[in-house]
Amino acid sequence: MARRKKASDGGAETGGETPEKASGMDAPGADAPETAAVEPIEIPDNCVFIGKSTKPEYILLKLANRHGLVTGATGTGKTVTLQGLAESFSDAGVPVFCADVKGDLSGIAEMGKEKGWIKERAAMIGYDVKFSAHPVIFWDLFGEQGHPVRTTISELGPLLLSRLMDLSEAQEGVLNIAFRIADEEKLPLVDLKDLQSLLEDLAARAKDLTTKYGTVGKVSIGAIQRRLLVLEQQGATHFFGEPALDVGEDLMRTDKDGRGYIGVLAADKLMQSPRLYATFLLFLLSELFEELPEVGDPEKPKLVFFFDEAHLLFRDAPKALLEKVEQVVRLIRSKGVGVYFVTQNPRDVPDTVSRQLGNRVQHALRAFTPSEQKAVKSAADTFRPNPDLDTEQMIMSMGIGEALVSTLDEKGQPSMVQHTYVKPPSSQVGPITPEQRAALMETDPVAGKYDEAIDRESAHEILQKRTEERAKEAAEAGAAEEPSKAGTSSGQSSGGSRGDSFWTALGKSVVRAVVPMATRVLEDAIRRNTLGGHSRGK
């Protein structure tokens, strides 16, 4: 296939910036062959434009909730593709949530500028770039580059929390018991210290609880406590707390012009704790699934969710978690939510999930080893074949900003795969400054809503009060027993004072018993003698 060539409208200079240069890659420069500009492209209504092959390639808005997959090796243009898709969904009035793994996506909040490679690409596909900024809300689990994102321990639940801590089956069982007891005893689990206090209480009551709930092993409790300490060190204390994120409201906003807000999660620091990152995004999906009502197949999605670095979700995931992901992805489309996984290799996504991803964009893959060649063949086999295209060969030979695209047609069937030149974005390519970010955060719709943490009475405080009350009751009971013991002691030692020895006390007891008896005997004798004397006198 012919290489991209310079537009003949005279606007691009010979040494113009190419997509390769803009992405930090080596650019072919002025040696690239040239082609004439094409006629302006006609983009159908109610769709998300991706780019152009032999025809416009797009995702139908009414089928955008059938999910999707964006794959390709590092440096092949996935981030720019994601940015362009997010812009188009926003322009169509669809809110978007995406993770900014490298810090590049923040530029979506600023108007783009005409650059050589943008002008060249636009002319090549006949696309009129209307440069504009988009409404953005920045989020950050650590509260540094965006508004804090929090949830409670209870809302996360034992399954995701077990995944986050990589617990064994026995430890997960103990954690489930802890959640059950917290529910029965009305102990709100808000933050990490609530769960830590509850586990301490379970350890103290382990023998009593085992007969009702099953084995509550102190060894398992100790292991969970250690994992909680690791989470603390990784910054999870920022994630667990209140006010919790209102998923149904603040991730699904539109601005006064009807454009969808794009929620951008700062994930560059978060990626240092990949398990926390994956668990958090899965939690958001689960919350959306639980909160949103059934809407069937709407004319456009209520929200589109981009899950970047998706392999982190599935790597070493236990069966129960994979079943949870599969269930959420399968059923959440009826809630009007489209989920788009972004990763390097399509094999990163399990088959049970991959078969539900109807809209696909495949950037280039590099194949130097047998394993990589097998991955390329596997990726090619996921597309509906095109008799005019060697899909496998094309995957390995595409340049930056080129992709193989297959989307669902009007009948909901995958279209034949097409080699496509991806459209350039209308917003800024690359990050904004910290000052620009701070200014946007001060004026967005959630400014001030989540910035201050709230520490209300929860399990930690309730259990502390219980412990104090038990200690007080024990002290009062002990004080009441002291006089009783003293009285008993006094009664038992009635034969002598506390200072008497054993023999002294015994002697006193003998005296007290014998003297009255001797006195009675003597009195009787005297009485008899007296009476007898009177008789003899007669």
C-alpha positions as CSV (number, residue, x, y, z in Angstrom):
1,M,0.0,0.0,0.0
2,A,1.2,3.5,-0.8
3,R,2.7,5.5,2.0
4,R,1.1,8.7,3.4
5,K,1.9,11.7,1.2
6,K,1.8,15.4,1.6
7,A,-1.3,17.4,0.8
8,S,-1.1,19.5,-2.3
9,D,-3.0,22.4,-1.0
10,G,0.3,24.3,-0.3
11,G,-0.3,24.6,3.4
12,A,2.2,22.0,4.6
13,E,5.8,22.6,4.5
14,T,8.3,20.0,3.3
15,G,9.8,19.5,6.8
16,G,6.4,19.4,8.5
17,E,6.0,17.5,11.7
18,T,4.8,13.9,11.1
19,P,2.8,11.7,13.5
20,E,6.1,9.8,14.1
21,K,7.9,12.9,15.2
22,A,4.9,14.1,17.3
23,S,5.0,10.7,19.1
24,G,8.7,10.9,19.7
25,M,9.5,8.4,17.0
26,D,11.9,8.8,14.1
27,A,10.2,10.7,11.3
28,P,10.6,9.9,7.5
29,G,10.9,13.7,7.0
30,A,11.0,15.2,3.5
31,D,11.8,11.9,1.9
32,A,8.2,10.7,2.2
33,P,6.4,10.4,-1.1
34,E,3.6,12.8,-1.9
35,T,-0.1,12.3,-2.8
36,A,-2.8,14.8,-3.7
37,A,-5.4,15.9,-1.2
38,V,-8.7,14.0,-1.3
39,E,-12.3,15.2,-1.4
40,P,-13.8,16.2,1.9
41,I,-15.2,13.2,3.7
42,E,-18.8,12.8,4.5
43,I,-19.4,11.5,8.0
44,P,-22.8,10.0,8.8
45,D,-24.8,11.4,11.7
46,N,-25.1,9.6,15.0
47,C,-21.7,8.0,14.8
48,V,-18.2,8.3,16.3
49,F,-15.7,8.9,13.5
50,I,-12.5,6.9,13.7
51,G,-10.8,7.5,10.4
52,K,-10.8,6.6,6.8
53,S,-10.0,3.5,4.8
54,T,-11.6,3.2,1.4
55,K,-14.6,4.7,3.2
56,P,-15.3,6.4,6.5
57,E,-14.8,4.1,9.5
58,Y,-17.0,4.8,12.5
59,I,-18.8,3.4,15.5
60,L,-22.6,3.7,15.4
61,L,-23.7,5.5,18.6
62,K,-26.6,3.1,19.1
63,L,-24.2,0.2,19.1
64,A,-21.4,1.9,21.0
65,N,-22.6,0.1,24.2
66,R,-21.6,-3.2,22.6
67,H,-18.1,-2.5,23.9
68,G,-14.8,-2.4,22.2
69,L,-11.1,-3.2,22.1
70,V,-8.1,-0.9,21.2
71,T,-4.8,-2.7,20.9
72,G,-1.3,-2.2,19.6
73,A,2.3,-2.1,20.6
74,T,3.8,0.8,22.5
75,G,4.3,3.9,20.4
76,T,1.8,2.9,17.6
77,G,-0.8,5.6,18.4
78,K,-3.2,4.0,20.8
79,T,-3.3,7.1,23.1
80,V,-4.1,9.5,20.2
81,T,-6.8,7.0,19.0
82,L,-8.3,7.0,22.6
83,Q,-8.2,10.8,22.7
84,G,-10.0,11.1,19.4
85,L,-12.7,8.6,20.4
86,A,-13.2,10.4,23.7
87,E,-13.6,13.7,22.0
88,S,-16.2,12.3,19.5
89,F,-18.2,10.7,22.3
90,S,-18.1,14.0,24.3
91,D,-19.2,16.0,21.2
92,A,-22.2,13.6,20.8
93,G,-23.3,14.3,24.4
94,V,-21.9,11.1,25.9
95,P,-19.9,11.3,29.2
96,V,-16.6,9.5,29.2
97,F,-14.3,8.1,31.9
98,C,-10.7,7.2,31.1
99,A,-7.4,6.7,32.8
100,D,-4.4,8.9,32.0
101,V,-1.5,6.4,32.4
102,K,1.3,8.5,30.9
103,G,-0.1,12.0,31.6
104,D,-0.7,12.7,27.9
105,L,-4.5,12.8,28.0
106,S,-4.8,15.9,30.1
107,G,-4.3,17.9,26.8
108,I,-7.9,17.0,25.9
109,A,-9.0,20.0,28.1
110,E,-7.2,22.5,25.9
111,M,-7.7,23.5,22.3
112,G,-5.4,21.9,19.8
113,K,-3.1,23.7,17.5
114,E,-2.4,23.1,13.8
115,K,0.8,21.1,13.3
116,G,2.4,19.7,10.3
117,W,1.4,16.0,10.9
118,I,-2.1,17.0,11.9
119,K,-2.6,19.0,8.7
120,E,-1.1,16.3,6.6
121,R,-3.3,13.6,8.1
122,A,-6.4,15.7,7.8
123,A,-5.8,16.5,4.2
124,M,-5.0,12.8,3.4
125,I,-8.4,11.6,4.6
126,G,-10.4,14.8,3.7
127,Y,-11.2,15.6,7.3
128,D,-11.9,19.1,8.5
129,V,-10.3,19.5,12.0
130,K,-12.3,21.9,14.2
131,F,-9.8,22.6,17.0
132,S,-11.5,22.8,20.4
133,A,-11.1,22.1,24.1
134,H,-13.4,19.6,25.8
135,P,-15.1,19.7,29.2
136,V,-13.0,17.7,31.7
137,I,-13.1,16.7,35.3
138,F,-9.7,15.5,36.7
139,W,-9.6,12.8,39.3
140,D,-6.8,11.3,41.4
141,L,-6.9,8.6,44.1
142,F,-4.1,10.5,45.9
143,G,-5.8,13.9,45.5
144,E,-2.7,15.5,43.9
145,Q,-3.5,15.9,40.2
146,G,-7.3,15.8,40.5
147,H,-10.2,15.6,42.9
148,P,-9.9,12.8,45.4
149,V,-11.7,9.6,44.6
150,R,-12.9,7.6,47.6
151,T,-15.1,4.7,48.4
152,T,-15.8,2.7,51.6
153,I,-14.6,-0.7,52.5
154,S,-18.2,-1.9,52.5
155,E,-18.8,-0.6,49.0
156,L,-15.7,-2.3,47.7
157,G,-16.8,-5.6,49.2
158,P,-14.9,-8.8,50.2
159,L,-14.4,-10.2,46.7
160,L,-12.6,-7.1,45.2
161,L,-10.8,-6.5,48.5
162,S,-9.5,-10.1,48.5
163,R,-8.3,-9.6,45.0
164,L,-6.6,-6.3,46.0
165,M,-4.8,-8.0,48.9
166,D,-4.2,-11.3,47.0
167,L,-5.6,-13.4,49.8
168,S,-5.7,-17.2,49.9
169,E,-9.0,-19.1,50.0
170,A,-8.9,-19.5,53.8
171,Q,-8.1,-15.8,54.3
172,E,-10.8,-14.7,51.9
173,G,-13.2,-16.9,54.0
174,V,-12.3,-15.1,57.2
175,L,-12.7,-11.7,55.4
176,N,-16.2,-12.8,54.3
177,I,-17.1,-13.7,57.9
178,A,-15.8,-10.2,59.0
179,F,-18.1,-8.5,56.5
180,R,-21.1,-10.7,57.6
181,I,-20.5,-9.8,61.3
182,A,-20.1,-6.1,60.4
183,D,-23.5,-6.3,58.7
184,E,-25.2,-8.1,61.5
185,E,-23.8,-6.0,64.3
186,K,-24.3,-2.7,62.5
187,L,-20.6,-1.8,62.2
188,P,-20.0,0.5,59.2
189,L,-16.8,-0.3,57.4
190,V,-15.6,3.0,56.0
191,D,-11.8,3.0,56.0
192,L,-8.9,0.8,56.7
193,K,-8.8,1.4,60.5
194,D,-12.5,0.1,60.7
195,L,-11.5,-3.2,59.1
196,Q,-8.4,-3.4,61.2
197,S,-10.4,-2.9,64.4
198,L,-13.0,-5.4,63.4
199,L,-10.3,-8.0,62.7
200,E,-8.8,-7.4,66.2
201,D,-12.3,-7.9,67.7
202,L,-12.8,-11.1,65.8
203,A,-9.4,-12.5,67.0
204,A,-10.5,-11.8,70.6
205,R,-13.8,-13.6,70.0
206,A,-12.5,-16.3,67.7
207,K,-13.4,-19.3,69.8
208,D,-17.0,-18.2,70.2
209,L,-17.4,-17.2,66.5
210,T,-16.0,-20.4,65.1
211,T,-19.0,-22.5,66.2
212,K,-21.5,-20.2,64.4
213,Y,-19.6,-19.0,61.3
214,G,-16.8,-21.6,60.8
215,T,-13.1,-21.4,61.5
216,V,-11.9,-17.9,62.3
217,G,-8.2,-18.6,62.4
218,K,-6.0,-16.1,64.2
219,V,-3.2,-16.9,61.7
220,S,-5.5,-15.9,58.8
221,I,-6.5,-12.7,60.6
222,G,-2.8,-11.9,61.2
223,A,-2.1,-12.4,57.4
224,I,-4.9,-10.1,56.5
225,Q,-3.7,-7.5,58.9
226,R,-0.2,-7.6,57.3
227,R,-1.8,-7.1,53.8
228,L,-3.7,-4.1,55.1
229,L,-0.5,-2.6,56.3
230,V,1.0,-3.1,52.8
231,L,-2.1,-1.3,51.3
232,E,-1.5,1.6,53.8
233,Q,2.1,1.9,52.6
234,Q,0.9,1.9,48.9
235,G,-1.5,4.9,49.6
236,A,-4.8,3.0,49.9
237,T,-5.7,5.2,52.9
238,H,-6.5,7.9,50.3
239,F,-8.9,5.6,48.5
240,F,-10.9,4.4,51.5
241,G,-13.0,7.0,53.2
242,E,-15.8,9.5,52.8
243,P,-17.3,11.4,51.0
244,A,-17.5,8.5,48.6
245,L,-17.6,9.2,44.9
246,D,-21.1,9.5,43.5
247,V,-20.7,7.4,40.5
248,G,-24.2,7.8,39.1
249,E,-24.0,11.6,39.2
250,D,-20.4,12.8,38.9
251,L,-19.2,10.5,36.2
252,M,-22.2,11.1,34.0
253,R,-22.4,14.9,33.6
254,T,-22.9,17.1,30.5
255,D,-22.1,20.7,30.2
256,K,-24.4,23.6,29.3
257,D,-23.7,23.0,25.6
258,G,-24.8,19.3,25.9
259,R,-21.3,17.9,25.6
260,G,-20.3,15.0,27.8
261,Y,-17.8,15.6,30.5
262,I,-14.6,13.6,30.2
263,G,-13.4,12.2,33.5
264,V,-9.6,11.9,33.4
265,L,-8.1,9.8,36.1
266,A,-4.4,10.6,36.8
267,A,-2.9,7.2,36.9
268,D,0.8,7.7,36.4
269,K,1.5,7.4,40.2
270,L,-1.3,4.9,40.6
271,M,0.4,2.6,38.1
272,Q,3.1,1.9,40.7
273,S,0.4,-0.1,42.5
274,P,-1.1,-1.9,39.5
275,R,-3.4,-4.1,41.6
276,L,-5.0,-1.1,43.2
277,Y,-5.4,0.5,39.8
278,A,-7.1,-2.5,38.3
279,T,-9.3,-3.1,41.4
280,F,-10.4,0.6,41.4
281,L,-11.5,0.6,37.8
282,L,-13.4,-2.7,38.2
283,F,-15.0,-1.3,41.3
284,L,-16.3,1.7,39.2
285,L,-17.7,-0.7,36.7
286,S,-19.4,-2.7,39.4
287,E,-20.9,0.4,41.0
288,L,-22.3,1.5,37.6
289,F,-23.7,-1.9,37.1
290,E,-25.4,-1.9,40.6
291,E,-26.7,1.7,40.4
292,L,-27.9,2.3,36.9
293,P,-31.4,1.2,35.8
294,E,-32.0,-1.0,32.8
295,V,-32.4,1.0,29.5
296,G,-32.0,-1.7,26.9
297,D,-30.4,-0.3,23.7
298,P,-30.5,3.5,23.9
299,E,-29.8,5.8,20.9
300,K,-26.5,6.6,22.4
301,P,-24.6,5.3,25.5
302,K,-25.1,7.0,28.9
303,L,-21.4,6.6,29.6
304,V,-18.3,5.2,27.8
305,F,-15.6,3.7,30.0
306,F,-12.0,3.3,28.7
307,F,-10.0,0.7,30.6
308,D,-6.4,1.4,29.8
309,E,-3.6,-1.1,30.6
310,A,-6.4,-3.7,30.7
311,H,-4.0,-6.6,31.1
312,L,-3.5,-5.6,34.7
313,L,-7.1,-6.6,35.4
314,F,-6.8,-10.1,34.1
315,R,-3.3,-11.0,35.0
316,D,-3.3,-13.8,37.6
317,A,-7.0,-13.1,38.3
318,P,-8.8,-15.9,40.2
319,K,-11.7,-17.6,38.6
320,A,-14.3,-15.8,40.8
321,L,-13.0,-12.4,39.7
322,L,-13.0,-13.4,36.0
323,E,-16.6,-14.5,36.4
324,K,-17.4,-11.2,38.0
325,V,-15.8,-9.2,35.1
326,E,-17.5,-11.3,32.5
327,Q,-20.9,-10.8,34.2
328,V,-20.4,-7.0,34.4
329,V,-19.2,-6.7,30.8
330,R,-22.0,-8.9,29.5
331,L,-24.8,-7.2,31.4
332,I,-23.7,-3.5,31.8
333,R,-24.5,-2.7,28.1
334,S,-28.2,-3.0,29.0
335,K,-27.5,-0.2,31.5
336,G,-26.3,2.0,28.6
337,V,-22.6,1.8,29.4
338,G,-20.0,0.9,26.8
339,V,-16.6,-0.5,28.0
340,Y,-13.5,-0.2,25.8
341,F,-10.4,-2.1,26.9
342,V,-7.1,-0.6,25.8
343,T,-4.0,-2.9,25.9
344,Q,-1.1,-4.0,23.9
345,N,-2.1,-7.5,22.8
346,P,-5.6,-8.8,22.2
347,R,-4.6,-12.0,24.0
348,D,-4.4,-9.9,27.2
349,V,-8.2,-10.1,27.3
350,P,-9.7,-13.6,28.1
351,D,-11.9,-15.2,25.4
352,T,-15.0,-15.0,27.6
353,V,-14.7,-11.2,27.7
354,S,-13.2,-10.7,24.2
355,R,-16.1,-12.3,22.4
356,Q,-18.3,-9.5,23.8
357,L,-16.2,-6.7,22.3
358,G,-17.9,-5.8,19.0
359,N,-15.9,-2.6,18.0
360,R,-12.2,-3.2,17.4
361,V,-9.2,-1.0,16.5
362,Q,-5.9,-2.8,16.1
363,H,-2.7,-0.8,15.8
364,A,0.6,-2.4,14.7
365,L,2.2,-5.3,16.6
366,R,5.9,-6.2,16.3
367,A,6.7,-9.9,15.8
368,F,10.3,-10.9,16.3
369,T,9.9,-14.1,18.3
370,P,7.7,-17.2,17.7
371,S,5.5,-16.2,20.6
372,E,5.0,-12.7,19.1
373,Q,4.2,-14.1,15.7
374,K,1.6,-16.3,17.3
375,A,0.1,-13.3,18.9
376,V,-0.1,-11.5,15.6
377,K,-1.9,-14.5,14.0
378,S,-4.2,-14.6,17.0
379,A,-5.0,-10.9,16.5
380,A,-5.7,-11.3,12.8
381,D,-8.0,-14.2,13.5
382,T,-10.3,-12.0,15.6
383,F,-11.4,-10.0,12.6
384,R,-13.9,-10.7,9.9
385,P,-11.7,-11.5,6.9
386,N,-11.3,-9.1,4.0
387,P,-10.4,-10.8,0.7
388,D,-8.5,-7.7,-0.4
389,L,-6.4,-7.5,2.7
390,D,-3.7,-9.7,4.2
391,T,-4.6,-9.0,7.8
392,E,-1.7,-10.7,9.4
393,Q,0.9,-9.0,7.2
394,M,-0.8,-5.6,7.6
395,I,-0.7,-5.8,11.4
396,M,3.1,-6.1,11.3
397,S,3.7,-3.4,8.6
398,M,1.4,-0.5,9.7
399,G,2.9,2.8,10.7
400,I,2.0,5.1,13.5
401,G,-1.6,6.3,13.4
402,E,-2.7,3.5,11.1
403,A,-5.0,0.7,12.3
404,L,-7.1,-2.2,11.3
405,V,-10.8,-1.3,12.1
406,S,-13.9,-3.5,12.4
407,T,-17.1,-2.2,13.9
408,L,-20.7,-3.3,14.2
409,D,-22.9,-2.5,11.2
410,E,-26.6,-1.6,11.3
411,K,-27.5,-5.2,11.8
412,G,-25.1,-5.6,14.7
413,Q,-22.7,-7.7,12.6
414,P,-18.9,-7.1,12.5
415,S,-17.8,-5.3,9.4
416,M,-15.0,-6.6,7.2
417,V,-11.6,-5.4,8.6
418,Q,-10.2,-2.4,6.9
419,H,-6.8,-0.7,6.9
420,T,-7.6,2.8,8.3
421,Y,-5.8,6.1,8.8
422,V,-6.9,7.4,12.2
423,K,-8.2,11.0,12.3
424,P,-6.1,13.6,14.3
425,P,-7.6,14.9,17.5
426,S,-9.0,18.4,17.8
427,S,-7.6,19.0,21.3
428,Q,-4.0,19.4,22.4
429,V,-1.8,16.4,21.9
430,G,0.3,16.1,25.1
431,P,-0.1,17.2,28.7
432,I,-1.2,20.6,30.0
433,T,0.7,22.5,32.7
434,P,0.0,22.1,36.5
435,E,-1.3,25.7,36.5
436,Q,-3.8,25.0,33.8
437,R,-4.9,21.8,35.6
438,A,-5.4,23.7,38.9
439,A,-7.4,26.4,37.2
440,L,-9.7,23.9,35.5
441,M,-10.2,22.0,38.8
442,E,-11.3,25.2,40.5
443,T,-14.2,25.8,38.1
444,D,-15.4,22.3,37.3
445,P,-18.8,21.0,38.6
446,V,-17.4,19.1,41.5
447,A,-15.0,21.7,42.9
448,G,-15.0,21.5,46.7
449,K,-17.3,18.5,46.9
450,Y,-14.7,15.8,47.6
451,D,-11.7,17.8,48.7
452,E,-12.1,17.5,52.5
453,A,-12.3,14.0,54.0
454,I,-15.0,13.2,56.6
455,D,-14.3,10.8,59.5
456,R,-17.7,9.9,61.0
457,E,-18.4,7.3,63.7
458,S,-17.9,3.9,62.2
459,A,-16.7,0.4,63.2
460,H,-13.4,1.7,64.7
461,E,-15.1,4.1,67.1
462,I,-18.0,1.8,67.9
463,L,-15.6,-1.1,68.8
464,Q,-13.4,1.3,70.8
465,K,-16.5,2.2,72.9
466,R,-17.5,-1.4,73.3
467,T,-14.0,-2.2,74.6
468,E,-14.0,0.7,77.0
469,E,-17.5,-0.3,78.3
470,R,-16.4,-3.9,78.8
471,A,-13.3,-2.8,80.7
472,K,-15.5,-0.5,82.9
473,E,-18.0,-3.2,83.6
474,A,-15.2,-5.6,84.5
475,A,-13.7,-3.0,86.8
476,E,-17.1,-2.4,88.5
477,A,-17.7,-6.1,88.9
478,G,-14.3,-6.5,90.5
479,A,-14.9,-3.7,92.9
480,A,-18.2,-5.2,93.9
481,E,-16.6,-8.6,94.6
482,E,-14.0,-7.1,97.0
483,P,-16.4,-6.4,100.0
484,S,-18.1,-9.8,99.5
485,K,-14.8,-11.5,99.7
486,A,-13.8,-9.5,102.7
487,G,-17.1,-10.5,104.5
488,T,-16.6,-14.1,103.7
489,S,-13.1,-13.9,105.0
490,S,-14.3,-12.3,108.2
491,G,-17.0,-15.0,108.7
492,Q,-14.5,-17.8,108.1
493,S,-12.0,-16.4,110.7
494,S,-14.6,-15.7,113.4
495,G,-12.5,-17.6,115.9
496,G,-9.8,-14.9,115.8
497,S,-8.7,-11.6,114.4
498,R,-6.8,-11.4,111.0
499,G,-3.6,-11.1,113.0
500,D,-4.1,-14.3,115.0
501,S,-2.1,-17.4,114.2
502,F,-3.8,-20.7,113.4
503,W,-3.1,-22.2,116.9
504,T,-4.2,-19.0,118.7
505,A,-7.4,-19.0,116.8
506,L,-7.9,-22.7,117.5
507,G,-7.4,-22.1,121.2
508,K,-9.9,-19.3,121.3
509,S,-12.4,-21.5,119.6
510,V,-11.9,-24.3,122.0
511,V,-12.2,-22.0,125.0
512,R,-15.4,-20.5,123.7
513,A,-16.8,-24.0,123.2
514,V,-15.6,-25.7,126.4
515,V,-16.1,-22.9,129.0
516,P,-19.9,-22.8,128.7
517,M,-20.1,-26.5,128.9
518,A,-17.9,-26.7,132.0
519,T,-20.0,-23.9,133.6
520,R,-23.2,-25.9,133.0
521,V,-21.7,-29.1,134.6
522,L,-20.5,-27.2,137.6
523,E,-23.9,-25.5,138.1
524,D,-25.6,-28.9,138.0
525,A,-23.2,-30.4,140.5
526,I,-23.8,-27.5,142.9
527,R,-27.5,-27.8,142.5
528,R,-27.4,-31.6,143.2
529,N,-25.2,-31.1,146.3
530,T,-27.5,-28.5,147.7
531,L,-30.6,-30.6,147.2
532,G,-28.9,-33.7,148.7
533,G,-27.9,-31.9,151.9
534,H,-31.4,-30.9,152.6
535,S,-32.5,-34.5,152.4
536,R,-30.0,-35.7,154.8
537,G,-31.0,-33.1,157.3
538,K,-34.5,-34.5,157.4
